[in-house]
Amino acid sequence: MAHIQPFKALRPDPQFASQVASRPYDVMSRSEAKDEARGNPNSYLHITRSEIDLPDTVDPYNEQVYQTAKDNLKAFVSRNVLFKESKPCYYIYRLTMQGRQQTGLVCVSSVEDYNKGIIKKHEFTRPEKENDRIRHIVTTGAQTGNVFLAYRNVATIDEFIGQWQANRSPVYDFTSEDGVKHEIWVVNTDKVIESITQLFDEQVPATYIADGHHRAASASKSQEQFKTEKARAKSGWFLTTLFPANQLYIMDYNRVVTDLNGLSTEAFMERLAEKFDIGPAGLKPYRPKGLHEFGMYLEGHWYRLTARPGTYTEDPIGVLDVTILSNNILEPILGIKDQRTDKRIDFVGGIRGLEALKDRVDKGDMKVAFSLYPVTIDQLFDIADSGNVMPPKSTWFEPKLRDGLLTHVVA
């Protein structure tokens, strides 16, 4: 069963909450992070992406970056931008995007659960990204990134959380620049805290990583690097927010590739036609209307690709469109054998829109783009339950939690 605990969050004074809150560190480039934090000394990006405070010539994995993050975190506390909760609490985090709400419980989850597979994964991770966050956690003594977990709905938990919200005002209530409303309630009554812990222990057999595989992996591996027994014990729990599955929204996660692997356009199209029905899709970016259908942008034209029978299997992995794309186009035609490490492929989250695919190709840094139909939450659960993993960058969840509103201090 899922083991969770309350924790003493390091969090903003309410007057600074909207200034502190930042997008997750891993959804933007260095230049985008610098632009987003410009003119805002309270942006949490000064902690999660501290390279923005250093010359561009400094490598983002330089030790100076992690030390700057540590110094900036201390400065936020000394300036009373952040303060530490006086007792362990749970927190309720509600996000509202385009009229749709999702409400999660912020807590710390067990590293042991992660290691034993009670917290289930569906993606591999990249070692260099793991190492980056391990160094960040160990140097700052804090887990600054939240891991987004999903669980199969439990009506009693939904009711319990809803009742607490209904009778109290949130400590944070603001709308970020992307139009998402963020509200957080503090659950600080001992009896209620005990009841929540018990509900998850008795009624939630497993949780699933929706977003944050690298944050979870680095939290697990950082534990052994702390020198004191107290820090190792505290780092045996990591920052998570748990959402019921029926409230979640998965967007498409698309691909762009730098070249056609030495093929002419004509030869590439001939290879595609062996496995896909190909048709023109008009001038506007093409969004697939169902499973096993793809959009493709090449040399100023959009195409609709439909996978033929025989290009996929019905097992949890084989039926995925990301698998179909990988097995029938990316690997055999374009020569991309490992999407985690091959520099010829890049990934574009659905929140950026399909115009972003067109722009990458039209600018000339990419040759071809593919738009995909989103993975469903049931597909994600089936794959995680089977012990398999999806191809990298298969799911994009929106809205995303903001960094900085709740931090877990471990040392």
C-alpha positions in Angstrom: 0.0 0.0 0.0 1.0 3.6 -0.5 2.9 5.1 2.4 2.7 8.9 2.8 3.6 11.4 5.6 2.9 15.1 6.4 6.0 17.3 6.4 7.2 20.8 7.5 7.1 22.7 4.2 9.4 25.5 3.4 6.9 27.9 1.8 6.4 31.5 0.8 4.9 34.2 2.9 1.5 34.7 1.2 2.4 38.1 -0.1 5.2 36.6 -2.1 3.5 33.4 -3.3 2.8 34.5 -6.9 6.3 35.9 -7.3 8.0 32.8 -6.0 6.0 30.3 -7.9 7.8 29.2 -11.1 7.3 26.7 -13.8 9.1 23.3 -13.3 12.8 23.6 -13.9 12.8 21.0 -16.7 10.2 22.5 -19.0 12.2 25.4 -20.3 15.6 26.2 -21.6 18.3 28.3 -19.8 17.4 31.4 -21.9 13.7 30.9 -21.2 14.3 30.6 -17.5 16.4 33.7 -17.5 13.7 35.7 -19.4 11.0 34.4 -17.0 12.9 35.4 -13.9 14.1 38.8 -15.2 13.1 41.6 -12.9 11.8 39.2 -10.2 14.4 38.5 -7.4 11.8 36.3 -5.7 11.4 33.8 -8.6 12.1 30.3 -7.5 14.1 29.8 -10.7 17.0 31.5 -8.9 17.1 28.2 -6.9 16.0 25.6 -9.4 17.8 27.1 -12.4 20.5 29.0 -10.6 22.7 29.1 -13.7 20.6 32.1 -14.7 22.5 34.1 -12.1 25.9 33.2 -13.6 27.5 34.0 -16.9 26.3 32.0 -19.9 29.8 30.6 -20.2 29.4 28.7 -17.0 28.3 25.1 -17.7 24.9 24.3 -16.1 26.4 21.3 -14.4 29.3 23.2 -12.9 29.7 23.0 -9.1 29.3 26.8 -8.9 25.7 26.4 -10.1 24.7 24.1 -7.2 26.5 26.3 -4.7 24.6 29.3 -6.0 21.3 27.5 -5.6 22.2 26.8 -2.0 23.1 30.4 -1.4 20.0 31.7 -3.1 17.8 29.3 -1.0 19.4 30.6 2.2 18.9 34.2 1.0 15.2 33.6 0.4 14.8 32.4 4.0 16.9 35.3 5.4 14.8 37.8 3.5 11.6 36.2 4.9 10.4 35.4 1.4 10.2 31.7 2.6 9.5 30.3 6.0 9.3 26.8 7.5 6.1 25.4 8.8 6.0 24.9 12.6 4.6 21.3 12.4 4.2 18.5 9.8 1.2 19.2 7.6 -0.5 18.0 4.5 -1.4 20.4 1.8 -4.2 20.5 -0.7 -3.3 21.9 -4.1 -6.0 22.8 -6.6 -5.3 23.9 -10.1 -7.9 25.4 -12.5 -7.2 25.6 -16.2 -9.7 26.7 -18.8 -12.5 25.9 -16.3 -11.3 22.4 -15.5 -10.1 21.6 -12.0 -7.8 19.0 -10.5 -7.1 18.7 -6.8 -4.2 16.9 -5.3 -2.7 16.1 -1.9 0.9 17.4 -1.3 2.9 15.1 1.0 6.1 13.2 1.2 6.1 9.6 -0.2 8.4 6.8 0.7 11.6 6.2 -1.1 11.3 2.6 -0.1 7.9 2.4 -1.9 9.7 3.8 -5.0 12.5 1.3 -4.8 10.0 -1.6 -4.3 7.7 -0.6 -7.2 4.7 0.5 -5.1 5.3 3.8 -6.8 5.2 2.7 -10.4 7.2 4.1 -13.3 6.5 4.2 -17.0 9.6 5.8 -18.4 13.4 5.4 -18.3 15.5 8.3 -17.1 18.7 9.9 -18.4 21.7 9.5 -16.1 22.9 13.1 -16.7 19.6 14.5 -15.6 19.4 12.3 -12.6 22.9 13.4 -11.6 22.0 17.0 -12.0 19.1 16.8 -9.5 21.1 14.5 -7.1 23.8 17.2 -6.9 21.1 19.9 -6.5 19.4 18.0 -3.6 22.6 17.1 -1.8 24.1 20.6 -2.1 21.0 22.6 -1.2 19.7 20.1 1.4 16.2 20.4 -0.2 13.9 18.7 -2.6 12.8 21.7 -4.7 11.0 19.7 -7.4 7.6 18.1 -6.9 6.8 14.6 -8.3 3.4 14.4 -9.8 1.7 11.1 -8.8 -1.6 9.6 -9.9 -3.8 7.0 -8.2 -7.0 5.2 -9.0 -9.9 7.0 -7.6 -11.1 6.4 -4.0 -14.4 8.1 -3.2 -13.7 8.5 0.5 -10.4 10.3 -0.1 -12.1 12.7 -2.6 -14.9 13.4 -0.1 -12.4 13.9 2.7 -10.3 16.4 0.8 -13.4 18.2 -0.6 -14.8 18.7 2.9 -11.6 20.3 4.2 -11.5 22.7 1.2 -15.2 23.6 1.5 -14.9 24.9 5.1 -11.7 26.9 4.8 -9.9 29.5 2.8 -6.7 28.7 0.9 -3.4 30.2 2.1 -2.5 30.9 -1.5 -4.8 31.9 -4.2 -3.4 33.5 -7.4 -3.5 33.1 -11.2 -0.2 32.6 -13.0 0.7 34.4 -16.2 -0.4 31.3 -18.2 -4.0 31.7 -16.9 -3.8 28.8 -14.5 -5.4 29.4 -11.0 -3.4 28.0 -8.1 -4.9 27.5 -4.6 -3.3 25.8 -1.6 -4.9 24.8 1.7 -2.9 23.8 4.8 -4.2 20.6 6.6 -2.8 21.1 10.1 -5.3 19.3 12.4 -3.7 16.2 14.0 -6.8 14.0 13.7 -7.4 14.8 10.1 -3.7 14.3 9.3 -3.9 10.8 10.9 -7.0 10.0 9.0 -5.5 11.0 5.6 -2.4 8.9 6.3 -4.6 5.9 7.2 -6.9 6.3 4.2 -3.9 6.0 1.8 -2.3 3.2 3.7 -5.6 1.2 3.6 -7.2 2.1 0.3 -4.4 3.1 -2.2 -2.4 0.0 -3.2 -0.1 1.9 -5.6 0.6 5.3 -7.1 1.9 6.1 -10.5 4.5 8.7 -11.6 2.6 10.9 -14.0 5.4 13.6 -14.3 8.7 13.7 -12.6 10.6 10.5 -13.2 14.0 12.2 -12.9 13.0 14.0 -9.7 11.8 10.7 -8.2 15.0 8.8 -9.3 17.3 11.5 -8.0 15.4 11.7 -4.7 15.9 8.0 -4.3 19.6 8.0 -5.2 20.5 11.1 -3.2 19.6 9.4 0.1 22.8 7.5 0.4 24.9 10.6 -0.2 23.9 12.4 2.9 26.4 12.0 5.7 24.2 12.4 8.8 21.7 9.8 10.0 19.0 12.5 10.4 19.4 13.7 6.8 19.4 10.1 5.5 16.2 9.5 7.4 14.5 12.7 6.1 15.6 12.1 2.6 14.0 8.6 2.8 10.8 10.6 1.9 10.4 12.8 -1.1 8.1 15.6 -2.2 5.0 14.4 -4.1 1.5 15.6 -5.1 -1.1 12.8 -5.5 -4.0 13.3 -7.9 -7.0 11.0 -8.5 -6.8 9.7 -12.1 -10.2 10.9 -13.2 -9.1 14.5 -12.8 -6.0 14.3 -15.0 -5.5 15.6 -18.5 -2.8 14.2 -20.8 -1.7 16.2 -23.8 0.2 15.1 -26.9 4.0 14.9 -26.8 5.4 15.4 -30.3 8.7 14.8 -32.1 11.0 16.7 -34.4 14.0 15.2 -36.2 17.0 17.0 -37.7 17.3 15.1 -41.0 16.1 12.2 -43.1 19.0 9.9 -42.4 20.6 10.5 -45.8 17.4 9.8 -47.7 15.9 12.1 -50.3 12.4 13.3 -49.7 11.0 10.9 -52.4 12.9 7.9 -50.9 11.7 8.8 -47.4 8.0 9.0 -48.5 8.4 5.7 -50.4 9.6 4.0 -47.2 6.7 5.5 -45.2 4.2 4.3 -47.7 5.2 0.7 -47.0 3.6 0.9 -43.5 1.3 3.9 -43.6 -1.6 5.3 -45.6 -0.5 8.9 -46.5 -2.7 11.8 -47.4 -2.5 15.6 -47.6 -3.8 17.3 -44.4 -4.2 20.9 -45.6 -2.3 24.0 -44.7 -3.1 24.1 -41.0 -1.1 22.0 -38.5 -2.7 18.6 -38.3 -3.8 17.2 -35.0 -4.5 13.4 -35.1 -8.2 12.6 -34.4 -7.6 9.1 -32.9 -5.2 6.4 -32.1 -2.8 5.1 -34.7 -3.1 8.3 -36.7 -0.2 10.8 -37.0 0.4 14.3 -38.4 3.7 14.9 -40.3 5.2 18.3 -41.4 7.8 18.1 -44.1 9.0 20.8 -46.6 6.1 23.1 -46.0 3.3 20.5 -46.2 1.2 18.7 -43.6 0.3 15.1 -44.1 -1.9 12.6 -42.3 -0.4 9.2 -41.7 -2.5 6.2 -40.7 -0.8 3.1 -39.4 -1.8 -0.1 -41.2 -2.6 -3.4 -39.5 0.7 -5.2 -38.8 2.5 -2.0 -37.7 1.5 -2.6 -34.1 0.5 -5.3 -31.5 -2.2 -5.2 -28.9 0.0 -5.5 -25.8 0.3 -2.5 -23.5 3.5 -1.2 -25.1 3.0 -2.3 -28.7 -0.4 -0.5 -29.1 1.0 2.9 -28.2 1.4 5.4 -31.0 4.8 6.5 -29.6 5.8 2.8 -30.1 4.4 2.6 -33.6 6.3 5.8 -34.5 9.5 4.4 -33.0 9.3 0.9 -34.5 8.2 1.9 -38.0 9.7 5.3 -38.7 12.2 6.6 -36.2 14.4 3.5 -35.9 14.2 1.7 -39.2 13.9 4.7 -41.5 15.5 7.6 -39.6 18.1 5.5 -37.7 17.2 6.8 -34.3 17.7 3.8 -32.0 17.7 5.4 -28.6 15.5 8.5 -28.2 17.0 9.2 -24.8 20.5 9.9 -26.1 20.2 10.6 -29.8 20.8 14.3 -30.5 19.0 14.2 -33.8 15.6 14.1 -32.1 13.8 16.6 -29.9 10.5 16.5 -28.1 7.8 19.3 -28.1 5.2 19.2 -25.4 1.6 19.7 -26.4 1.2 22.9 -24.4 3.4 24.6 -27.0 1.0 23.9 -29.7 1.4 22.3 -33.2 2.7 25.6 -34.6 5.8 25.0 -32.6 6.5 21.9 -34.7 6.0 23.9 -37.9 8.3 26.7 -36.6 11.1 24.3 -35.8 11.1 22.9 -39.3 10.6 26.2 -41.1 13.5 27.7 -39.2 15.7 25.0 -40.6 17.1 23.4 -37.4 14.7 20.4 -37.9 13.7 18.6 -41.1 10.5 16.7 -40.2 8.0 16.9 -37.4 5.4 14.4 -36.2 2.3 15.1 -34.2 0.8 12.3 -32.0 -2.5 11.4 -30.4 -2.2 11.6 -26.6 -1.6 8.6 -24.4 -4.6 7.9 -22.1 -4.3 7.5 -18.3 -5.5 3.9 -18.6 -2.7 3.1 -21.0 -0.2 4.6 -18.6 -1.6 2.5 -15.7 -1.6 -0.7 -17.8 2.0 -0.2 -18.8 3.2 0.6 -15.3 1.3 -2.4 -13.9 2.9 -4.7 -16.5 6.4 -3.6 -15.4 7.1 -2.1 -18.9 8.2 1.4 -19.8 7.0 3.7 -22.5 9.4 5.3 -25.0 10.8 8.5 -23.6 8.7 11.7 -23.5 5.4 9.9 -24.1 3.1 12.0 -21.8 2.6 15.7 -21.2 0.4 16.6 -18.3 -1.3 20.0 -17.9 -1.7 22.0 -15.9 1.7 21.7 -14.1 2.5 22.2 -10.5 4.5 25.3 -9.7 7.9 25.0 -8.0 8.6 27.0 -4.9 5.2 26.9 -3.2 6.1 23.9 -1.1 9.7 22.6 -0.6 10.8 19.6 1.4 14.0 20.4 3.5 16.0 17.2 4.1 19.3 18.6 5.5 
